[in-house]
Amino acid sequence: MHDWPNEADRMLKMAVFCADYSSKGPHILAAGKMLDIDGEVKTLVEKIKELGAPDKADHDRIKVKYGILFRETSDLFEALAGTMRAAKRKKLVTFDGELLLQGVHDNVDVVLLEAC
């Protein structure tokens, strides 16, 4: 027999993200907190500039390995993967693939496309 209130609570905790397109722009509800996507993307760009280095072979674009970015920003972002996807959609960064995961993609370059 199922304990429905506990099951519903468990499912609600698993469903961490939901979009809220309010008049203030896109936000994400993550772990019970509203996140400002534009602010998160801006912070991500600043951290890439801080942690990365220009690549002479790639028009001096700033690059950082995903593993370094993940480790150094784990306390800043609720959902680094979602923030990176938003930055990629805005054409501010690029990286191979659609989604980067810790461990598996630690050696993938995250490239800053614009000098923001």
Secondary structure, 3 states (H helix, E strand, C coil): CCCHHHHHHHHHHHCCCEEEEECCEEEEEECCEEEEHHHHHHHHHHHHHHHCEEEHHHCCEEEEEHHHHHHHHCCCCCCHHHHHHHHHHCCCEECCCCCCCCCCCCCCEEEECCCC
